[in-house]
C-alpha cells in the first residue's frame, strides 16, 4: 500500500494496482515498461514510474505521487518542468525515489480519477493505417455510450500531453493515439476495467495466418554470431509471412519500436548466416540491427538485447500480423525517429532496462 492514500481509499487503490497488473500482464495490451496508469485523489496523482513494469504492480513499489494542479499549470504555461514532472513529486511519499513516467503530464491533464494508457497491439495496428480515423470511427461506433477522441502522433512527453490537453475538458472516455496506443479513462477502477474490455473487443483485428518457425535452421543461421533465435514462439511471426516482413521492414511504426529495436530491422538473404550479414554491414560502416528476419524461418535477436527489447520483438510481431494486407501505412518519419533516439527520457528508461536485465 502506498503511504499518503486516505484510509477510505485503500480498497480502491488496491483495485487500481490489480488493474494495472492485469493490463501489464497481457502481452496484447502492454509490453515490458510500456504503458502507464494513474489514480487521483484530493489533488494527488499516483502514476507509474519511468522504466517500471505495470506487470509488477502490487508486488513492487512502482507508483510515484505527484501534485496535479501545479503540473497542469506548468503544462499549459509551456514550463519545461512539465516534461519530467520531477519537480511536482511529493518527495516524502516517494520512499523509493522513483522518477515519474514521461507521460505523467497527460495523466494530470485528464480530469478523470482513473486513467489507463497501454500499447494495445490491435489499437496500434489500426492507428498506423493511412485511413485510421475512418477505420477506428467505424469500430468505436459499436460503443455509442462512450465518447472518444483521435490524437495525432506526437512525441511522448509534453508534445503529446499538449495534444491531449486540447480535448481533456470534453472528458473523453477513450483516446486513440495514432502510432502509439490507447487511453481509457473513468471515475472508478471498475468503470475503467469494464471499458478496457469493451474497447478491446471493438478494436480487435484478425491475425494474419503464418507458417511455423524452423528452430533448427535458425540455430544454424545464428551459430558463431552475436544473435540467437527468439525464445518466445510468438516473436517469430514477423518473419513467417511475406506481408508481415514487408510491413515490419519499411519503417518504424510506434515509439517503443524505435526505442528498443532501433530504426532498422535486418533481413537475411536465403541461406545467409547472421555472422555473414553482420560482417557485410560492418564492412560498409553500417550499424548492425538488433533484430534479423529469416523469411519463412523466424527471428534472430541480438544477444545484447535487453528483456525489454525482447518483449518489444513480440509486440512488433503482434502488430504487423494485424495490419491488413495491402493497407497503406503511416510510418514515423526520420525526424520523429531522431527525436526519440536522442531523447534523454528514453535513454534513462533504456538504462533502467539494461540494469534490470543485468540483475536478472
N, C-alpha and C positions, 0 to 999 in steps of 0.2 A: 504494500500500500504506500502511495506517495504521501509524504507529510504535506500539510497545507490544504488537503481536501477536507471540507466541512464534514463532520461526522455523519450528517444526514445524507451525504452523497457517496458514502463508502460503497454501497451496493452498486450504484450507477457507475462509479469509476471502475470497480472490478468488472462490471459487464463491458465497459469500454475497453479494458485491457483484453478481455476474452474475445471481443470482436476484432481487435487489432491483430491478435494472434491468429484468429481464423483466416482473416484476409491475407496475412503474411505467410500462412502455411499452404496456401493454394497457389501452385505454380502458374495457373492460368490467370491469377489476379495480381500477384506480386512476386518479384524475383530478387532474392538477396536483400540488399539495403534499399531497394527501390520502394517507392510509396511512403506515405506518412498519414497519420491520423491525429486528431486533436479533440480536446474536451474542455469546454469553457464553463467556469463558474465564478460569479462575483468578481469579474474583471481580470481573472487569472485564466490563462490557457495552458493546458498541458499538451505538448506537442512532441512527436517522435524526434529523437536526437539524430543529428547527422551521422551517417555511417552505421547506425544501428539497424537491426533487422526486426521488422514487425513480428516475425515468427517467434521472437524471443520475449514478446510482451507477457508480463506476469511472472516470467522466470528471472529476468534481469531488469535492472534499472535502465529503461530506455527512453523515458519521458522527461522533458525539460519544462519547468514553469516559466512563463513569460507574462509580462503585463500588457494587456491588449490595447488599451486606449492610446498610450503614447506611441506604440509601434504603428498603429493605424495612422496616427497623426504624422509620424515620420514618413510613412509610405506616401501619403497624399502630398506632403511637402517636398518630396524628392530628396529627403535626407538620406545620405549614403549609409547611415547606420541601420536602415531598414533591411539592407541586403543580408547581413549576417545575423541580425537581431540579437547579438550577444549582449548589447547594452541594455536590453529590456528583460534580461533573465533575473529572476528572484534568486540571488546567489545563496541566501540562507536556506532555500528549499531545494537547491541543486547540489545535493551531497556528493554526487559522482563527478561534478564538474563537467557535465556534458555540454556540447555545443548544439544549439537548435538546428533543425533541418533548414536547408537553404530555402525551403518553400514555406517557412513559418509565416512570412508576411501575408501570403494569400489566405492562410488559415485564419489569421487575425482579421483580415478584411471581410471575410464571410461572417455574417452575424449569427448564424445558426450555432447551437450549442455543441453539436457533434458533427465533425467533418471527416470523411474518409476519402483519401486520394490514393489511387492504386493504378498499376500499369496492366490493366486488363488486356490480354492479348487479342480478344475479339474487338474491343474498342479501338485498339491501335491498328488492327488490320483494316478497319473501316475508315479510321481517321487519316490514313496515309493515301487514300484514294483521291484523285483529282476532283471527283464529283461527290466527295464525302458529305457535304452538308445535306444534299438531297437524299442520299442513301440513309444517313443517320436520322434525318427527319421522318422518313417513312417508317423506320423501326420504332422511333420514340413515340410515334402516333399510336402505337399499341398500348401506351401508358398515358391516356388522356388526362388523368388526375395529377400527373407530375409535370411541373414546369422544367424546362431545360434551356441551356444556352450553349452555343458553339463558341469556342475560344480559339482564335488563330494561334499558330505556333509562335511562341516567344521563348527565349532562353529562360530556363527555370531561375527563380530568384525574383528580384524586383521587376524585371521586364514582364514576366508572366503575371506577377501579383497586380501590376497596374492594369493589365487587361481584365483580370478577374474583378478588380475593384470597380471597374466601369459598370458591371452588371450586378454587383453584390447587393445593392439596395433593393433590387427586384426579388431577392431571396430565391434564386433558382434552386430546385431540388436536386438537379443533376447538371453538371457541366462536362462537356466532352472537349478535351484538349487535343487539338489537331497535332499529329505526330508525337503523341505523348501518353495519353491515358484518359482517366475519367475521375470525376469528383462526385461523391454522393453526400448530401447534407440532410440534417434533420434536427429536431429538438430533443429527441431521446435516442438512446443506443438502439433500442428495439426498432424504432422507426427507420433508422439508417440500415440496420441489418435486413429488414424486410425490403427496403428499396434496392439494396445491392442485389438481392436475389432476383427481383423483378427486372432490373436493368440488365443484369447478366443474361437473363433469358431473352430479352428483347434484342440484344446486340449479338447474340451467339451466331457464329458463322460456321458453315460446314467445312470440316477439314479436308484438304485435298488428299486423296489416297497416295501412298508411296510404297515403293518396294522395300524389302528387308535389307538391313545393313549387312556387310560382309566383314565380321570382326577379324577373321584370319588374314584376309587380304590387307585390311587396314594396318594390322600389326606389321606385316611385311613392308608396307609403304612407310611406316614410322621408324623402323629399326635404324639405329645409328644416327638419329636426328634428335632435335630438341622438342619433338612432338610425340603425342600419344593419342590413341583412339579415345574419343569421348566416352567416359564411363557411363554416362546417363543415356539410356537407349533412345529416349525421345529427342535428344540433341542431334541425332543423325539425320532427322527428317529434312533438314535444309538441303542435304546433298542427294536425297533419294527421289527427287522429282526434277526434271529439267526446268519446269516452270519455277519451282522454288529456288533453284540455283540462280536463275536469271534475276529474279526479284531481289535476292539477297546480295548479289554482286554488282548491281547497277548503281548503288548509292546507299547512304545512311538513312535509316527510317525514323529514328527517335533518339533522344539524348543518351540513354544508357547503352544503346547500340554503339555510339561513338566513344563514350567514356570507357567502357570495359573491353570492347572488341576492336576498337580502332576504326579508322575511316576506310579501310580496305580489307576485303576477305579474299584470300588466295584460292585459286582453282588449279588442281594438279592435272596435267595432261595425262592421257591414258597410259598407265604403266610408270609414270614419273614418280619417284620417291620424294618424300618430304625433304630429305637431305639435298637431293639434286635441285629441287625447287629453290630451297634456301640459298644454296651456293650460287645459283644463277642470279638471284636477286642481289646478293652481296657483291657479285662481280660487276654489277651495274650501279652500285652505291644506292640501292633501294632498300627500304626497310622491309623486314620480313613480317608479314601479317601474323597475328596471334591465332588465327583460325584458318584452316585449309580445308577445302572441299574436295573429296574424291568422288566425282559424279557417279551415281549408281552404287557406290560402296559405303560412303559415310563421311564422318567429320573427324579431322585431327585437330587437337588443341595444343598450343604451346605449353611446355612443361611449366613455364613461368607464370602462366595464367592463374590468378587467384581463385578462391572458391566463389567470390562474387562474379568473376568473369565466366566461370564455368556455368553458373545458373543463367547468365545472360545468353550463353550459347543456346541453352534450351529455350529461352524466351524468343530468340530470333527464329528458331525452328517452328515454334507455335504460331508466330505472327505470319511468316511467309507462307506457311501451309494453309493460311486462311485468306490470303489476298487472292481474289478471283483471277482466273486465267484471262489474260488479255486486257486486264484493267490498267488504266493509266495511273501511275503512282507519282505522288508529290514527295520527292526526296528532299532532305535538308540540303541547302546549298553550301558551297565551300566556306563562305563567310560564317554561316551558322555552325559548321563543324569546327572552325577555328576558334570561335568564341567559347565553345565547350571545352576543347582540348587545352586552352590556355587560361582557364578559369581557376582561380585559387580554391574556390569552394569545392570543386570536383577533385582537384589534386589532393585536398585534405581528405575527402571521402575515400579516394583510392589508397591513400597512406594508411587509413584505418583498416581498409580491406586487406592490404598486404600484411599488416601487423596481426590481424585475426588469423590469416592463413598460416603465418609462421607459427603462431601459438597452437593452432590445430595440428 
